[in-house]
């Protein structure tokens, strides 16, 4: 009997110790009690160049630190794990390293997992107060992984030579250091990931990651804002938002790239409005819209509209330096592939910029006439009012009533890169697809709210109320 009590007591003590360790193990509790969905999306992504653009306190640094430990320990829940990894954590300066990235990593690291600490500055028995050069971590497969800490103010030369499995950029690095780190992960097919608040405007990260100007299939990004962080108090979010100017809110809360002039289509959310292509019912096929160009790109998109007035941009032709005959051929090829409606002679109809009616010294025929001759029956009677058109497009995005297929990358790129200039006029650059998007949206009848129709009982009641009111006044 005594033995049974001793065993039960030991089990109880063991369970208490396990609970204590679990409660003190931040990594075990990460995204367990409260779930940050965008952090999970970051960890699940298999792309090799991943970025989180987030506001301050949005949880972006947290997921970067956890990703480093997942990889170094060999316990990543969504990736193939290996031992003996070598990676870098890159901060803007040694001081920032100590106060941000290093502090986060140490907070998630159980001391039992640390084999050795190599200090750059300070004492190993007080590593959190010094500047760490390397952390040697025990990997669950029996090997040792190395987390090296680098500072951008060391200069590009200090980033040469090593062969790496991963690099984590905590905030945006200089371009030469970013390019050097890309070389460091090349032979191991390693990963680059970054977490940053975009405070420097439209830098190379904007071009190469957000705009993905090279079309890399390995690039992925996510925006993270205060409301995404389940640990932030909603009342505090509201109070702080009300105390900041709109341009500061864009970067500090939403993690968006900003310039002084501001983005035109702030309502556009790539995660919502860009969708995978699907077979579109032919009953939805609506119109084609063209913005002509010779030296400039010609932009042409095919538009469908469902029974709830949702617009779908389902196909794209976007090319420059070609003549009308070439463009007409390409447009008709897309139409044939889609099964787009034609007249009895195989011609298709389309909207086009009214400037296509103009004749130039280079040709005795206008662009619209040339399209007609090539089987594209263009309608030049389009509404070109910029402000009204932009307002209508913004309303469609705001109401989630317009969707763009991923197979239309040039339209997506232009939407993301359309900025206001001086005097509240958009900057006239890279807007060919946006022009013909406006032409199409303005061709749609504006949905007006239908007046409420009263029932017969309600009409009788209203008459009675009017009669009573007259009697009171009389």
C-alpha positions as CSV (number, residue, x, y, z in Angstrom):
1,X,0.0,0.0,0.0
2,X,2.9,2.3,0.9
3,X,4.6,1.5,-2.4
4,X,1.4,2.5,-4.3
5,X,1.2,5.8,-2.5
6,X,4.9,6.5,-3.2
7,X,4.4,5.7,-6.9
8,X,1.3,7.9,-7.1
9,X,3.2,10.8,-5.4
10,X,6.1,10.5,-7.8
11,X,3.8,10.5,-10.8
12,X,2.1,13.6,-9.4
13,X,5.4,15.3,-8.9
14,X,6.5,14.3,-12.4
15,X,3.3,15.7,-14.0
16,X,3.7,18.9,-12.1
17,X,7.3,19.2,-13.3
18,X,6.2,18.5,-16.9
19,X,3.5,21.1,-16.6
20,X,6.0,23.6,-15.2
21,X,8.4,23.0,-18.0
22,X,5.6,23.2,-20.6
23,X,4.3,26.5,-19.2
24,X,7.9,27.9,-19.2
25,X,8.5,26.6,-22.8
26,X,7.5,29.5,-25.0
27,X,8.1,27.4,-28.2
28,X,5.7,24.7,-27.1
29,X,3.0,27.3,-26.4
30,X,3.6,29.3,-29.6
31,X,0.3,29.7,-31.4
32,X,-1.5,27.2,-29.1
33,X,-3.7,29.2,-26.7
34,X,-4.2,32.1,-29.2
35,X,-3.6,31.5,-32.9
36,X,-2.0,34.2,-35.1
37,X,-3.2,32.9,-38.5
38,X,-0.7,34.9,-40.6
39,X,2.2,33.6,-38.6
40,X,1.0,30.1,-39.3
41,X,0.7,30.9,-43.1
42,X,4.3,32.1,-43.0
43,X,5.6,28.9,-41.5
44,X,3.5,26.8,-43.8
45,X,4.8,28.5,-47.0
46,X,7.3,26.3,-48.9
47,X,8.7,29.2,-51.0
48,X,12.4,29.9,-50.6
49,X,12.1,33.7,-50.5
50,X,9.5,34.7,-48.0
51,X,8.7,38.1,-46.5
52,X,6.4,39.5,-43.9
53,X,5.6,43.2,-44.2
54,X,4.1,44.2,-40.9
55,X,3.4,47.1,-38.7
56,X,5.1,47.5,-35.3
57,X,3.8,45.0,-32.8
58,X,2.0,43.0,-35.5
59,X,3.9,39.7,-34.6
60,X,6.3,39.7,-37.6
61,X,9.5,39.4,-35.6
62,X,8.1,36.6,-33.5
63,X,7.5,34.4,-36.5
64,X,11.0,35.1,-37.8
65,X,12.6,34.1,-34.6
66,X,10.5,30.9,-34.3
67,X,11.3,29.9,-37.9
68,X,15.1,30.2,-37.1
69,X,14.7,27.8,-34.1
70,X,12.4,25.4,-36.0
71,X,15.1,25.0,-38.6
72,X,18.1,24.9,-36.3
73,X,16.5,22.4,-34.0
74,X,15.2,20.2,-36.8
75,X,11.6,20.4,-35.6
76,X,9.9,22.4,-38.3
77,X,6.2,21.3,-38.4
78,X,5.7,22.0,-42.1
79,X,9.1,21.3,-43.7
80,X,11.6,18.5,-44.2
81,X,14.0,18.6,-41.2
82,X,17.8,18.1,-41.3
83,X,20.7,18.2,-38.9
84,X,23.8,20.4,-38.9
85,X,22.3,23.5,-40.4
86,X,24.1,26.8,-40.6
87,X,22.2,30.1,-40.9
88,X,22.5,33.8,-40.3
89,X,20.3,36.3,-38.5
90,X,20.9,39.7,-40.0
91,X,20.1,42.9,-38.1
92,X,20.7,46.5,-39.0
93,X,23.3,47.0,-36.2
94,X,24.7,45.0,-33.3
95,X,22.6,47.1,-30.8
96,X,19.4,46.3,-32.7
97,X,20.5,42.6,-32.9
98,X,20.8,42.5,-29.1
99,X,17.6,44.3,-28.4
100,X,15.3,42.6,-31.0
101,X,16.3,39.5,-32.9
102,X,18.7,38.0,-30.4
103,X,16.3,38.7,-27.5
104,X,13.4,37.0,-29.3
105,X,15.5,33.9,-30.2
106,X,16.8,33.5,-26.7
107,X,13.2,33.9,-25.3
108,X,12.2,30.8,-27.3
109,X,15.3,28.7,-26.7
110,X,15.3,26.3,-23.9
111,X,18.8,26.6,-22.2
112,X,19.1,22.8,-22.4
113,X,19.1,23.1,-26.3
114,X,22.2,25.3,-26.3
115,X,25.5,23.5,-26.7
116,X,27.7,26.6,-26.8
117,X,27.6,30.4,-27.0
118,X,30.3,32.3,-28.8
119,X,30.2,36.0,-27.8
120,X,31.1,39.0,-30.0
121,X,30.9,41.2,-27.0
122,X,30.0,40.5,-23.3
123,X,30.0,37.4,-21.1
124,X,28.5,33.9,-22.0
125,X,26.9,33.6,-18.6
126,X,25.0,36.8,-19.3
127,X,24.5,36.4,-23.1
128,X,21.3,38.3,-23.2
129,X,23.1,41.5,-22.1
130,X,25.9,41.1,-24.6
131,X,26.2,40.7,-28.4
132,X,26.3,37.0,-29.5
133,X,28.4,36.0,-32.5
134,X,27.2,32.4,-32.8
135,X,24.7,30.1,-31.0
136,X,25.5,26.3,-31.4
137,X,22.2,24.5,-31.0
138,X,21.5,20.8,-30.4
139,X,19.6,19.3,-33.3
140,X,17.1,16.6,-32.5
141,X,18.7,14.3,-35.1
142,X,21.9,14.3,-33.1
143,X,23.9,16.9,-34.9
144,X,24.7,20.6,-34.1
145,X,23.3,23.6,-35.9
146,X,24.9,27.1,-35.9
147,X,22.9,30.3,-35.7
148,X,25.3,33.2,-36.7
149,X,24.4,36.8,-36.0
150,X,25.4,39.5,-38.6
151,X,25.1,43.3,-38.6
152,X,24.5,45.3,-41.8
153,X,26.8,48.1,-40.5
154,X,29.7,45.6,-40.8
155,X,29.6,46.1,-44.6
156,X,29.1,43.6,-47.5
157,X,32.6,42.1,-47.2
158,X,31.8,40.5,-43.8
159,X,29.0,38.5,-45.6
160,X,31.2,36.7,-48.0
161,X,32.5,33.1,-48.1
162,X,30.0,31.1,-46.1
163,X,27.6,28.5,-47.5
164,X,24.2,28.8,-45.7
165,X,21.0,26.9,-45.2
166,X,19.0,30.0,-44.3
167,X,19.2,33.8,-43.8
168,X,16.7,35.8,-41.7
169,X,16.6,39.5,-42.3
170,X,15.2,41.3,-39.3
171,X,14.2,44.6,-41.1
172,X,15.2,45.6,-44.6
173,X,18.9,45.2,-45.4
174,X,20.9,47.3,-47.9
175,X,20.7,45.8,-51.4
176,X,24.4,44.8,-51.6
177,X,24.1,42.7,-48.5
178,X,20.8,41.2,-49.7
179,X,22.4,40.2,-53.0
180,X,25.4,38.8,-51.2
181,X,23.2,36.7,-48.9
182,X,21.4,35.3,-52.0
183,X,24.7,34.0,-53.1
184,X,25.4,32.4,-49.7
185,X,22.3,30.2,-49.9
186,X,22.7,29.2,-53.6
187,X,24.7,26.0,-53.4
188,X,22.6,24.5,-50.5
189,X,19.3,25.7,-52.1
190,X,18.7,27.5,-48.8
191,X,16.0,29.9,-47.7
192,X,15.8,33.6,-47.3
193,X,13.1,35.1,-45.2
194,X,12.6,38.6,-43.9
195,X,10.3,40.5,-41.5
196,X,10.2,44.2,-41.8
197,X,8.2,47.4,-41.5
198,X,8.6,49.3,-44.8
199,X,9.6,52.8,-43.7
200,X,12.1,53.6,-46.5
201,X,9.5,54.0,-49.3
202,X,9.7,52.2,-52.7
203,X,13.1,50.4,-52.3
204,X,14.5,47.3,-54.1
205,X,12.4,45.1,-51.7
206,X,9.3,46.8,-53.1
207,X,10.4,46.0,-56.7
208,X,11.9,42.5,-56.2
209,X,9.5,41.1,-53.6
210,X,6.2,43.0,-53.5
211,X,6.1,43.7,-57.3
212,X,8.2,40.6,-58.1
213,X,9.5,42.3,-61.2
214,X,11.6,39.3,-62.2
215,X,8.6,36.9,-61.9
216,X,10.3,34.5,-59.5
217,X,8.1,31.5,-58.5
218,X,10.0,31.4,-55.2
219,X,8.9,34.8,-53.9
220,X,6.1,35.0,-51.4
221,X,4.9,37.8,-49.0
222,X,2.2,38.6,-46.5
223,X,1.0,41.8,-44.9
224,X,0.6,41.7,-41.1
225,X,-1.2,44.4,-39.1
226,X,-2.2,45.0,-35.5
227,X,-5.7,43.4,-35.9
228,X,-4.0,40.2,-37.0
229,X,-2.2,39.9,-33.6
230,X,-4.6,38.2,-31.2
231,X,-2.5,39.4,-28.2
232,X,-3.1,43.2,-28.8
233,X,-6.0,44.9,-27.0
234,X,-8.6,46.2,-29.5
235,X,-9.2,49.3,-27.5
236,X,-5.5,50.1,-27.5
237,X,-5.5,49.5,-31.3
238,X,-8.4,52.0,-31.8
239,X,-6.9,54.6,-29.5
240,X,-3.5,54.5,-31.2
241,X,-4.9,54.5,-34.7
242,X,-6.9,57.6,-33.9
243,X,-3.8,59.4,-32.7
244,X,-1.7,58.8,-35.9
245,X,-1.8,60.4,-39.3
246,X,-3.0,58.4,-42.3
247,X,0.4,58.0,-43.9
248,X,2.0,56.9,-40.6
249,X,-0.8,54.4,-40.1
250,X,-0.2,52.8,-43.5
251,X,3.4,51.8,-42.6
252,X,3.3,51.5,-38.8
253,X,0.0,49.6,-38.5
254,X,-0.6,47.9,-41.8
255,X,3.0,47.5,-43.0
256,X,2.3,48.9,-46.4
257,X,4.8,50.6,-48.7
258,X,4.2,54.3,-48.8
259,X,5.3,57.4,-50.6
260,X,4.2,60.9,-49.8
261,X,1.7,60.9,-52.7
262,X,-0.1,57.7,-51.6
263,X,-1.4,54.6,-53.3
264,X,-4.5,55.0,-55.5
265,X,-6.1,51.6,-55.0
266,X,-5.6,51.1,-51.3
267,X,-8.7,48.9,-51.3
268,X,-7.0,46.3,-53.4
269,X,-6.0,43.2,-51.4
270,X,-4.0,40.6,-53.4
271,X,-5.1,37.8,-51.0
272,X,-8.8,38.6,-51.7
273,X,-9.0,40.1,-55.2
274,X,-6.5,37.8,-57.1
275,X,-7.8,34.3,-57.6
276,X,-6.9,31.1,-59.3
277,X,-8.4,30.7,-62.8
278,X,-11.5,28.5,-63.1
279,X,-13.8,27.5,-66.0
280,X,-16.0,30.6,-66.5
281,X,-19.6,29.9,-67.7
282,X,-20.0,31.4,-71.2
283,X,-23.2,33.2,-70.0
284,X,-20.9,35.4,-67.9
285,X,-18.7,36.5,-70.9
286,X,-19.3,40.3,-71.2
287,X,-16.7,42.4,-73.1
288,X,-13.1,42.9,-74.1
289,X,-11.3,46.2,-73.3
290,X,-8.2,47.6,-75.1
291,X,-5.8,50.4,-74.4
292,X,-3.8,50.6,-77.7
293,X,0.0,51.1,-77.9
294,X,2.8,50.7,-80.4
295,X,6.0,51.7,-78.6
296,X,4.1,51.6,-75.4
297,X,2.4,48.3,-74.4
298,X,-1.0,47.4,-75.8
299,X,-3.2,46.1,-73.0
300,X,-6.2,44.0,-73.6
301,X,-8.3,42.1,-71.0
302,X,-11.3,39.8,-71.2
303,X,-14.1,40.5,-68.7
304,X,-16.9,38.3,-67.4
305,X,-19.7,39.3,-65.1
306,X,-21.8,36.9,-63.0
307,X,-25.4,37.2,-62.0
308,X,-24.5,39.2,-58.8
309,X,-22.7,41.8,-60.9
310,X,-19.3,40.6,-59.8
311,X,-16.6,41.3,-62.4
312,X,-13.9,38.7,-63.3
313,X,-10.8,39.6,-65.3
314,X,-10.2,36.3,-66.9
315,X,-7.5,36.7,-69.7
316,X,-4.8,39.1,-70.7
317,X,-2.8,40.1,-73.8
318,X,-0.1,42.6,-72.9
319,X,2.8,43.3,-75.4
320,X,4.6,46.2,-76.9
321,X,6.5,47.0,-80.2
322,X,3.9,45.1,-82.3
323,X,1.5,46.2,-85.0
324,X,-2.3,46.0,-85.0
325,X,-2.3,42.9,-87.2
326,X,-0.2,41.1,-84.6
327,X,-2.3,42.2,-81.6
328,X,-5.6,41.3,-83.4
329,X,-4.3,37.8,-84.1
330,X,-3.3,37.3,-80.4
331,X,-6.7,38.7,-79.2
332,X,-8.6,36.3,-81.5
333,X,-6.4,33.4,-80.4
334,X,-7.4,34.1,-76.7
335,X,-11.1,34.5,-77.8
336,X,-11.0,31.1,-79.6
337,X,-9.4,29.4,-76.6
338,X,-12.1,30.8,-74.3
339,X,-14.9,30.1,-76.6
340,X,-15.7,33.8,-76.7
341,X,-18.8,34.9,-78.7
342,X,-18.2,36.2,-82.3
343,X,-20.4,37.4,-85.1
344,X,-21.2,35.3,-88.1
345,X,-17.9,36.4,-89.7
346,X,-15.8,35.4,-86.7
347,X,-15.3,39.0,-85.5
348,X,-15.1,39.9,-81.8
349,X,-16.3,43.2,-80.2
350,X,-14.3,45.3,-77.8
351,X,-14.1,48.6,-76.1
352,X,-11.1,50.8,-76.9
353,X,-9.6,54.2,-76.0
354,X,-11.2,57.0,-78.2
355,X,-7.7,58.1,-79.1
356,X,-7.7,55.1,-81.4
357,X,-9.8,57.2,-83.8
358,X,-7.0,59.6,-84.4
359,X,-5.0,59.4,-87.7
360,X,-1.3,60.1,-87.7
361,X,1.2,61.0,-90.4
362,X,2.5,57.5,-90.3
363,X,-0.8,56.0,-91.4
364,X,-3.7,57.0,-93.5
365,X,-6.0,54.8,-91.4
366,X,-6.8,55.2,-87.7
367,X,-6.0,52.4,-85.1
368,X,-9.7,51.7,-84.8
369,X,-10.1,51.3,-88.5
370,X,-7.1,48.9,-88.6
371,X,-8.6,46.8,-85.8
372,X,-11.9,46.6,-87.8
373,X,-10.0,45.4,-90.8
374,X,-8.5,42.7,-88.6
375,X,-11.7,41.4,-87.2
376,X,-11.8,43.3,-83.9
377,X,-14.9,45.5,-83.9
378,X,-13.9,48.3,-81.5
379,X,-16.2,50.7,-79.8
380,X,-14.5,54.0,-79.1
381,X,-17.4,55.5,-77.2
382,X,-15.9,55.0,-73.7
383,X,-16.1,57.2,-70.6
384,X,-12.5,58.4,-70.0
385,X,-13.3,60.6,-66.9
386,X,-10.3,59.6,-64.7
387,X,-11.7,60.6,-61.3
388,X,-15.1,59.1,-61.8
389,X,-13.5,55.9,-63.2
390,X,-11.1,55.6,-60.4
391,X,-13.9,56.1,-57.9
392,X,-16.0,53.4,-59.5
393,X,-13.1,50.9,-59.6
394,X,-12.3,51.7,-55.9
395,X,-15.9,51.0,-55.0
396,X,-15.8,47.6,-56.7
397,X,-12.6,46.7,-54.8
398,X,-14.0,48.0,-51.5
399,X,-17.2,45.9,-52.0
400,X,-15.2,42.8,-53.1
401,X,-17.0,42.8,-56.4
402,X,-14.0,42.5,-58.8
403,X,-11.6,39.6,-59.1
404,X,-8.5,39.2,-61.2
405,X,-7.3,35.8,-62.4
406,X,-3.6,35.1,-61.5
407,X,-3.0,34.7,-65.3
408,X,-3.3,38.5,-65.6
409,X,0.1,39.5,-64.0
410,X,0.4,42.9,-65.8
411,X,-2.9,44.2,-64.5
412,X,-2.1,43.0,-61.0
413,X,1.4,44.7,-61.2
414,X,-0.1,48.0,-62.3
415,X,-2.8,48.0,-59.6
416,X,-0.1,47.5,-57.0
417,X,2.1,50.3,-58.4
418,X,-0.4,53.1,-59.1
419,X,0.4,56.2,-57.1
420,X,-1.2,59.7,-56.7
421,X,1.1,62.5,-58.0
422,X,0.7,66.3,-57.7
423,X,-2.7,68.0,-57.7
424,X,-4.5,64.7,-56.9
425,X,-3.7,63.3,-60.3
426,X,-2.3,59.8,-60.7
427,X,1.3,59.5,-61.9
428,X,1.0,58.8,-65.7
429,X,3.2,55.8,-65.7
430,X,2.6,52.0,-66.2
431,X,-1.2,52.5,-66.3
432,X,-2.2,50.9,-69.7
433,X,-4.1,48.0,-68.2
434,X,-5.7,50.4,-65.6
435,X,-7.0,52.6,-68.3
436,X,-8.9,49.9,-70.1
437,X,-10.0,48.5,-66.7
438,X,-11.7,51.9,-66.1
439,X,-13.2,51.8,-69.6
440,X,-14.9,48.5,-68.8
441,X,-16.0,49.4,-65.3
442,X,-17.5,52.7,-66.6
443,X,-19.4,50.7,-69.2
444,X,-21.3,48.9,-66.5
445,X,-24.7,50.3,-65.5
446,X,-24.4,51.9,-62.0
447,X,-26.4,49.8,-59.6
448,X,-29.0,52.1,-58.0
449,X,-30.8,51.1,-54.8
450,X,-34.3,50.2,-55.7
451,X,-37.0,52.2,-53.9
452,X,-38.8,50.2,-51.3
453,X,-42.3,49.0,-52.5
454,X,-44.9,49.1,-49.7
455,X,-47.4,46.3,-49.3
456,X,-51.1,47.0,-49.6
457,X,-51.5,46.9,-45.8
458,X,-48.6,49.3,-45.4
459,X,-50.2,51.7,-47.9
460,X,-53.5,51.6,-46.1
461,X,-51.8,52.3,-42.8
462,X,-49.9,55.3,-44.3
463,X,-53.2,56.7,-45.6
464,X,-54.8,56.3,-42.2
465,X,-51.8,58.1,-40.5
466,X,-52.0,61.0,-42.9
467,X,-55.8,61.3,-42.3
468,X,-55.3,61.3,-38.5
469,X,-52.5,63.9,-38.8
470,X,-54.8,66.2,-40.8
471,X,-57.6,65.8,-38.3
472,X,-55.2,66.8,-35.4
473,X,-54.0,69.9,-37.3
474,X,-57.6,70.8,-38.2
